[in-house]
Amino acid sequence: MSFLQDVFSRLLDQRRIFQSEKDKRDISELCTALMSEQGEVSGTKVASAVLAKYEMLSNEKKGAFFSALASDYDLDVEDVIDAAQGYAASRSRSALERLTHVSEPRRQELFRRLNQVPGSTEKLVHMREDLFPMLEVHPEYAVIDSDFEHLFDTWFNRGFLLLKPIDWRTPANILEKIIEYEAVHAINDWENLRRRLHPGDRRCFAFFHPVMPEEPLIFVEVALTKGVPSSIESLLADQREELSEGDADTAVFYSISNCQKGLRGVSFGNFLIKQVAEDLSADLSNIKNFVTLSPVPGFARWLGKQDVDETLSEAIDTQDLMPEHLEEFRPQLMTLMAQYMTQAKRDNGFPVDPVSRFHLGNGASLEQINWMADLSDNGMKQSLGMMVNYRYALGSVESNHESYVSDKLVHAAKDVLALAKD
């Protein structure tokens, strides 16, 4: 069925491209026509032509298209001021409707009309991907990005998302995307993927959207363990002994990967982890602990800016950084990691580390710091081999989240806080 759907979708795309090639209007003329079309059928036809024309544009011409969106489809500031003054004076429904209408950039209505076409949501997500590399050179395009994020926040609302298990019976085209999108611990081949999905003590879950059924939005890989793990190698070892799910007491979220670059800034992970934890808790009454085994991507960069002693600095600067180079500095580095996790803040008062902001913002607490937990090249480079566990205590997730957001409070275990003061 999935294969037939894919073939049918490709045939429809080819038909739309063929029809758009017959339409001699350029993309700007088509957009103008789309904004003036009233009929649903004719609007869909023009929207198809716009999307097909866009896909055929060179990068240079896509830049020109975004320039037109930024200028020609922006707010009319004078209309906004006039409408705001009219509403302030009358407080009438008609004045509010006018203010609401003129306060929205015309780009948003254009994107909504483009989204009438089957398969268009995914195309608009990819359109935003095309926009990202241009933002640094063209900061004026940031208003377009803001409109995309605003619309995607609505279109990909949690109420529309479908949570599905990913296992060895999942269609191959989706499994291929799990391999491709894995962003934390690379999946090297199909056998490597099988070891993460097939054993009874492994789980994987992904969010999908009904209009993008073949494209995972985000997925999380879970290991069922006895106790809280302190090393990624112990979880991913080729020859590890499989644990009976009935003997497990802990669910470990060891990899979370966002799949769609064009949905950057749209939050899925907080819903995903909480939903999976609740589902596992309902299905497996023996699972009492929900923790992560997480990377610390900003630690080495932060450490490079600190005033540390010369011998430690020399050890860190070693070209081929190995665990044995750091063993004598273990107490000092563990303390520095605890300080980084609990005290290093951005100007807005939230943690410097992006993974920490994600989990603490979801209501987790920092459970423990693990020495030499990730010996991969990337693990040594970004965090000197260290990883951390965050704990999701379902009964305190909401209160943790509230105090984190309102008071910038970093919830951490006593051992971690004591280590930070060492």
C-alpha positions as CSV (number, residue, x, y, z in Angstrom):
1,M,0.0,0.0,0.0
2,S,2.8,2.4,0.9
3,F,4.6,1.6,-2.4
4,L,1.4,2.3,-4.4
5,Q,0.8,5.6,-2.5
6,D,4.4,6.6,-3.3
7,V,3.9,5.8,-7.0
8,F,0.6,7.6,-7.1
9,S,2.1,10.7,-5.4
10,R,5.0,10.8,-7.9
11,L,2.6,10.6,-10.8
12,L,0.6,13.5,-9.4
13,D,3.7,15.5,-8.9
14,Q,4.8,14.9,-12.5
15,R,1.3,15.8,-13.7
16,R,1.4,19.1,-11.7
17,I,4.9,19.9,-13.1
18,F,3.7,19.2,-16.7
19,Q,0.6,21.4,-16.2
20,S,2.8,24.2,-14.6
21,E,5.1,24.1,-17.6
22,K,2.2,24.8,-19.8
23,D,1.4,27.9,-17.8
24,K,3.7,30.6,-19.1
25,R,3.2,33.0,-16.1
26,D,6.2,33.3,-13.9
27,I,6.0,32.6,-10.2
28,S,5.4,36.2,-9.1
29,E,2.4,36.4,-11.5
30,L,1.1,33.1,-10.3
31,C,1.3,34.3,-6.6
32,T,-0.6,37.4,-7.5
33,A,-3.2,35.3,-9.3
34,L,-3.5,33.0,-6.3
35,M,-4.1,35.9,-3.9
36,S,-6.9,37.1,-6.1
37,E,-8.5,33.7,-6.9
38,Q,-11.9,33.1,-5.2
39,G,-12.9,29.7,-6.6
40,E,-11.6,26.7,-4.7
41,V,-10.8,24.6,-7.9
42,S,-9.0,27.4,-9.7
43,G,-7.1,28.3,-6.5
44,T,-5.9,24.8,-6.1
45,K,-4.8,24.7,-9.7
46,V,-2.8,28.0,-9.4
47,A,-1.3,26.9,-6.0
48,S,-0.1,23.6,-7.7
49,A,1.5,25.7,-10.4
50,V,3.3,28.0,-7.9
51,L,4.8,25.0,-6.0
52,A,5.9,23.3,-9.2
53,K,7.5,26.5,-10.5
54,Y,9.3,27.0,-7.2
55,E,10.8,23.6,-7.3
56,M,12.3,24.3,-10.7
57,L,13.9,27.6,-9.6
58,S,17.7,28.0,-9.2
59,N,19.0,29.1,-5.8
60,E,19.5,32.6,-7.2
61,K,15.9,32.8,-8.3
62,K,14.6,31.3,-5.0
63,G,16.5,34.2,-3.4
64,A,14.6,36.6,-5.6
65,F,11.3,34.9,-4.7
66,F,12.1,35.3,-1.0
67,S,13.0,39.0,-1.6
68,A,9.5,39.5,-3.1
69,L,7.9,37.8,-0.2
70,A,9.8,40.0,2.3
71,S,8.8,43.2,0.6
72,D,5.7,42.8,-1.5
73,Y,3.8,40.6,0.9
74,D,4.7,42.4,4.1
75,L,2.5,44.5,6.4
76,D,1.2,47.9,5.4
77,V,2.3,49.7,8.5
78,E,0.0,52.7,7.9
79,D,-3.0,50.4,7.5
80,V,-2.1,48.8,10.8
81,I,-1.8,52.1,12.6
82,D,-5.1,53.3,11.2
83,A,-6.9,50.1,12.1
84,A,-5.5,50.1,15.6
85,Q,-6.7,53.7,16.1
86,G,-10.1,52.8,14.7
87,Y,-10.4,49.8,17.1
88,A,-9.2,51.9,20.0
89,A,-11.9,54.5,19.3
90,S,-14.9,52.1,18.7
91,R,-14.0,48.7,20.2
92,S,-16.5,47.3,17.6
93,R,-16.4,43.8,16.1
94,S,-15.9,45.1,12.6
95,A,-13.0,47.3,13.7
96,L,-11.3,44.3,15.5
97,E,-11.8,42.2,12.4
98,R,-10.1,44.8,10.2
99,L,-7.2,45.2,12.7
100,T,-6.7,41.5,12.8
101,H,-6.7,41.3,9.0
102,V,-4.3,44.1,8.3
103,S,-2.0,43.0,11.2
104,E,-1.1,39.8,9.5
105,P,1.5,39.8,6.7
106,R,0.0,38.8,3.4
107,R,2.7,36.1,3.2
108,Q,0.8,34.1,5.7
109,E,-2.4,34.0,3.6
110,L,-0.2,33.1,0.6
111,F,1.2,30.2,2.4
112,R,-2.3,29.1,3.5
113,R,-3.5,29.2,0.0
114,L,-0.5,27.2,-1.2
115,N,-1.3,24.6,1.5
116,Q,-4.5,23.7,-0.3
117,V,-2.7,21.3,-2.6
118,P,-2.2,17.6,-1.5
119,G,1.4,17.2,-0.4
120,S,1.9,20.9,-0.1
121,T,2.6,21.0,3.6
122,E,5.8,19.0,3.1
123,K,6.8,21.2,0.2
124,L,6.4,24.3,2.4
125,V,8.5,22.7,5.1
126,H,11.3,22.2,2.5
127,M,10.8,25.7,1.3
128,R,11.7,26.9,4.8
129,E,14.8,24.7,4.6
130,D,15.8,26.6,1.5
131,L,15.4,29.8,3.4
132,F,17.7,29.0,6.3
133,P,21.1,29.3,4.4
134,M,20.1,32.7,3.1
135,L,19.2,34.3,6.5
136,E,22.8,35.2,7.4
137,V,23.4,37.1,4.1
138,H,19.8,38.4,4.0
139,P,18.6,39.2,7.5
140,E,15.5,40.9,6.1
141,Y,14.3,37.3,5.3
142,A,13.9,36.7,9.0
143,V,10.3,38.0,8.8
144,I,9.5,35.2,6.4
145,D,11.0,32.7,8.7
146,S,8.9,34.1,11.5
147,D,5.7,33.6,9.5
148,F,6.7,30.0,8.6
149,E,7.3,29.2,12.3
150,H,4.0,30.9,13.3
151,L,2.0,28.8,10.8
152,F,3.8,25.5,11.5
153,D,3.2,26.0,15.2
154,T,-0.5,25.8,14.4
155,W,-0.4,23.2,11.6
156,F,1.8,20.8,13.7
157,N,-0.1,21.3,16.9
158,R,0.1,18.4,19.3
159,G,-3.6,17.6,18.7
160,F,-2.7,16.6,15.1
161,L,0.3,14.5,15.8
162,L,0.2,10.7,15.8
163,L,2.5,8.7,18.1
164,K,3.5,5.4,16.5
165,P,5.9,2.7,17.6
166,I,8.9,2.0,15.3
167,D,9.9,-1.6,15.2
168,W,11.4,-4.2,12.9
169,R,8.0,-4.6,11.1
170,T,7.8,-0.9,10.2
171,P,7.9,-0.3,6.4
172,A,11.5,-0.2,5.1
173,N,11.1,3.4,3.6
174,I,10.5,4.7,7.2
175,L,13.3,2.6,8.7
176,E,15.6,4.1,6.1
177,K,14.7,7.5,7.3
178,I,15.3,6.5,11.0
179,I,18.9,5.6,9.9
180,E,19.2,8.9,7.9
181,Y,17.8,11.2,10.6
182,E,19.5,9.7,13.7
183,A,21.4,12.7,15.0
184,V,22.9,11.6,18.3
185,H,24.4,8.1,17.9
186,A,24.9,7.2,14.3
187,I,23.3,4.0,12.9
188,N,25.9,2.6,10.6
189,D,23.9,-0.2,8.9
190,W,20.7,-2.3,9.0
191,E,22.2,-4.7,11.5
192,N,23.0,-1.8,13.8
193,L,19.4,-0.6,13.4
194,R,18.0,-4.1,14.1
195,R,19.9,-4.2,17.4
196,R,18.1,-1.0,18.4
197,L,14.6,-2.0,17.4
198,H,14.2,-5.8,17.5
199,P,15.2,-7.0,21.0
200,G,12.5,-7.1,23.7
201,D,14.3,-4.5,25.9
202,R,14.3,-1.9,23.1
203,R,11.7,0.6,22.0
204,C,11.4,3.4,19.5
205,F,8.6,5.9,19.1
206,A,8.0,8.6,16.5
207,F,5.5,11.5,15.9
208,F,3.9,11.7,12.5
209,H,1.5,14.2,11.0
210,P,-1.5,12.9,8.9
211,V,-0.5,15.0,5.9
212,M,3.1,13.6,6.0
213,P,2.5,9.9,6.9
214,E,5.8,8.7,5.5
215,E,7.9,11.3,7.2
216,P,8.7,11.0,10.9
217,L,8.9,14.4,12.6
218,I,10.9,13.4,15.7
219,F,11.7,10.0,17.2
220,V,13.1,8.7,20.5
221,E,15.0,5.5,21.1
222,V,14.4,3.8,24.5
223,A,16.3,1.1,26.3
224,L,14.8,-0.9,29.2
225,T,17.4,-1.5,31.8
226,K,18.0,-2.6,35.4
227,G,19.2,0.6,37.1
228,V,20.3,3.9,35.7
229,P,23.1,3.4,33.0
230,S,26.3,5.4,33.1
231,S,27.7,4.6,29.7
232,I,26.3,4.6,26.1
233,E,28.7,1.8,25.2
234,S,26.9,-0.5,27.7
235,L,23.6,0.3,25.9
236,L,24.7,-0.1,22.3
237,A,27.3,-2.9,22.7
238,D,27.1,-5.4,19.9
239,Q,27.3,-8.5,22.1
240,R,25.3,-7.2,25.1
241,E,22.9,-9.6,26.9
242,E,19.2,-8.9,26.3
243,L,17.2,-8.1,29.4
244,S,13.7,-9.5,29.9
245,E,11.3,-6.6,29.9
246,G,9.8,-8.0,33.1
247,D,13.2,-7.6,34.9
248,A,13.7,-4.0,33.8
249,D,12.9,-1.2,36.2
250,T,14.1,1.8,34.2
251,A,13.3,3.3,30.8
252,V,16.2,5.2,29.3
253,F,15.7,7.8,26.6
254,Y,19.2,7.6,25.0
255,S,18.6,9.3,21.6
256,I,16.1,12.0,20.5
257,S,16.3,13.1,16.9
258,N,14.4,15.9,15.1
259,C,13.9,14.9,11.5
260,Q,12.6,17.9,9.6
261,K,15.0,20.9,9.4
262,G,12.2,23.0,8.1
263,L,10.3,22.6,11.4
264,R,13.1,24.1,13.5
265,G,11.6,26.0,16.5
266,V,8.4,23.9,16.5
267,S,8.5,22.0,19.8
268,F,7.8,18.2,19.6
269,G,10.3,16.7,22.0
270,N,8.6,17.7,25.3
271,F,5.3,16.1,24.2
272,L,7.1,13.0,22.9
273,I,9.0,12.1,26.0
274,K,6.1,12.7,28.4
275,Q,3.7,10.7,26.2
276,V,6.1,7.8,25.8
277,A,6.8,7.8,29.6
278,E,3.1,7.7,30.3
279,D,2.5,4.9,27.8
280,L,5.4,2.8,29.1
281,S,4.2,3.3,32.6
282,A,0.7,2.1,31.7
283,D,2.0,-0.9,29.7
284,L,4.9,-2.0,32.0
285,S,4.1,-1.6,35.7
286,N,7.6,-2.7,36.7
287,I,9.1,0.4,35.1
288,K,9.6,2.9,37.9
289,N,12.3,5.2,36.6
290,F,12.4,7.3,33.5
291,V,15.8,8.8,32.7
292,T,17.9,10.0,29.8
293,L,21.5,9.3,28.9
294,S,22.3,12.6,27.3
295,P,25.3,14.3,25.6
296,V,26.6,17.6,26.9
297,P,27.5,19.3,23.6
298,G,28.6,22.7,25.0
299,F,31.0,21.6,27.8
300,A,34.3,21.5,26.0
301,R,33.6,24.8,24.3
302,W,32.7,26.4,27.6
303,L,35.7,24.8,29.3
304,G,38.0,26.4,26.7
305,K,37.0,29.8,28.0
306,Q,37.6,29.1,31.7
307,D,40.8,29.8,33.6
308,V,42.0,26.3,34.3
309,D,45.5,25.2,35.3
310,E,48.1,24.8,32.6
311,T,48.6,21.0,32.8
312,L,44.8,20.4,32.3
313,S,44.7,22.9,29.5
314,E,47.6,21.1,27.7
315,A,45.9,17.7,28.2
316,I,42.6,19.0,26.7
317,D,44.5,20.5,23.7
318,T,46.0,17.1,22.8
319,Q,45.3,16.3,19.2
320,D,44.3,12.6,19.8
321,L,42.4,13.1,23.1
322,M,42.2,9.7,24.9
323,P,40.6,8.8,28.3
324,E,44.0,8.1,29.8
325,H,45.1,11.7,29.1
326,L,42.3,12.9,31.4
327,E,42.2,10.3,34.2
328,E,44.5,12.3,36.6
329,F,42.2,15.3,36.2
330,R,39.0,13.4,36.9
331,P,38.0,15.1,40.2
332,Q,38.6,18.5,38.7
333,L,36.7,17.8,35.5
334,M,33.7,16.3,37.3
335,T,33.5,19.4,39.5
336,L,33.8,21.7,36.4
337,M,31.1,19.7,34.7
338,A,28.8,20.0,37.7
339,Q,29.4,23.8,37.7
340,Y,28.8,24.0,34.0
341,M,25.5,22.2,34.3
342,T,24.1,24.1,37.3
343,Q,25.8,27.5,37.1
344,A,26.7,28.4,33.5
345,K,23.9,30.6,32.3
346,R,23.0,32.7,29.3
347,D,22.2,36.4,29.5
348,N,18.5,35.4,30.0
349,G,19.2,33.3,33.0
350,F,18.7,29.9,31.4
351,P,21.5,27.2,31.1
352,V,24.1,27.6,28.4
353,D,23.9,24.0,27.4
354,P,21.1,23.4,24.7
355,V,20.3,19.8,25.8
356,S,20.0,21.0,29.4
357,R,17.6,23.7,28.4
358,F,15.5,21.1,26.6
359,H,15.2,18.6,29.4
360,L,15.0,21.0,32.3
361,G,12.4,23.0,30.3
362,N,10.4,19.8,30.0
363,G,10.4,19.4,33.8
364,A,13.2,16.9,34.2
365,S,15.9,17.2,36.9
366,L,19.7,16.6,36.6
367,E,20.3,13.2,38.2
368,Q,24.0,12.4,37.8
369,I,27.2,13.0,35.8
370,N,28.9,10.0,34.2
371,W,32.7,9.8,33.7
372,M,33.9,8.5,30.3
373,A,30.4,7.5,29.2
374,D,30.9,8.3,25.5
375,L,34.3,7.4,24.1
376,S,33.4,8.1,20.5
377,D,35.4,10.8,18.7
378,N,32.4,13.2,19.0
379,G,31.8,12.4,22.6
380,M,35.5,13.1,23.5
381,K,35.5,16.3,21.4
382,Q,32.3,17.9,22.8
383,S,32.2,16.8,26.4
384,L,35.6,15.0,27.1
385,G,33.7,11.7,27.2
386,M,31.2,12.7,29.9
387,M,27.4,12.3,29.7
388,V,24.6,13.1,32.2
389,N,21.3,11.5,33.2
390,Y,18.2,13.6,33.5
391,R,15.3,12.1,35.5
392,Y,11.6,12.5,34.5
393,A,9.7,12.0,37.7
394,L,6.1,12.0,36.4
395,G,4.7,13.4,39.6
396,S,7.0,16.5,39.7
397,V,7.5,17.2,36.0
398,E,4.9,20.1,36.0
399,S,6.2,21.8,39.1
400,N,9.8,21.5,37.9
401,H,8.8,23.0,34.6
402,E,7.0,25.9,36.3
403,S,9.9,26.8,38.6
404,Y,12.4,26.5,35.8
405,V,10.4,28.9,33.6
406,S,9.5,31.4,36.3
407,D,12.6,31.3,38.5
408,K,15.3,29.8,36.2
409,L,15.7,27.1,38.8
410,V,18.0,24.1,37.8
411,H,16.6,21.1,39.6
412,A,19.5,18.7,40.4
413,A,20.3,15.8,42.7
414,K,22.1,16.6,45.9
415,D,25.2,14.8,44.8
416,V,25.5,17.0,41.7
417,L,24.9,20.2,43.7
418,A,27.5,19.1,46.3
419,L,30.0,18.4,43.5
420,A,29.4,21.8,42.0
421,K,30.4,23.4,45.3
422,D,33.5,21.1,45.7
